[in-house]
């Protein structure tokens, strides 16, 4: 998806947030360089590319390569603490696989804006309230069928914290498709609160899947910008599971691959493109 003018408020909010976390909130020179960067015809890129480039520019200027490190650690710890409860709920469900898919999608809505204002009680409260929501697009059965026949599955992770719920879905996929080789993709370097290899290993993703870096700093999966090793893993995958909005924005126009998008449509632009209400839960197969 191309960057939309309505993406600018989110981008500038993220710029201010990253600058603040980097100790540079009042740095006028830094903001001027960001604006100059955006003015160089870069608004014609995709939103994940532009977000990644802008955050990388701030990191270069401030010397703070990982401003969200504390945020990622905080939410990984919260979700790890709750993992036994979620795992038990999935196991007790009438359809554990479908419940694991739902939890993985619901994890995508967690708001990371205020790192110390969100605790385990907030997480449980949200899941209790959201568990009864219906899918706006429900292709869980299609995903189940595809996984049963898959030899290789590539699962593209998104944010910290929620990757614990990805782990529980990977556990169910392993039970559903014991023949499949599972690979879990993460960002190539720290980029806002997106998960990197360190996070995936910390929460134990490697219990069920091989972890692979995509070699890119984009807030998504822009295939031409990923590493050769990652593109090879993508090409041989029979099924690709894409978590979150950034991965959806990156891959929704890709063809020739069976991709299942698991996300909450938190952004009005994305919700409008898909044709669903904002904050809808989606398990959606690509048309390619």
Secondary structure as UniProt FT lines:
FT   HELIX           5..7
FT   HELIX           8..21
FT   TURN            22..23
FT   TURN            25..26
FT   HELIX           28..39
FT   TURN            40..41
FT   HELIX           42..44
FT   HELIX           47..62
FT   TURN            67..68
FT   HELIX           69..92
FT   HELIX           96..106
FT   HELIX           107..109
FT   HELIX           115..117
FT   HELIX           120..130
FT   TURN            131..132
FT   STRAND          135..138
FT   HELIX           140..148
FT   STRAND          152..156
FT   TURN            160..162
FT   HELIX           163..176
FT   TURN            178..179
FT   STRAND          181..186
FT   TURN            192..193
FT   HELIX           197..203
FT   HELIX           205..207
FT   STRAND          210..213
FT   HELIX           223..225
FT   HELIX           228..236
FT   STRAND          239..243
FT   HELIX           244..251
FT   TURN            252..253
FT   STRAND          259..265
FT   HELIX           268..274
FT   TURN            278..279
FT   STRAND          280..285
//
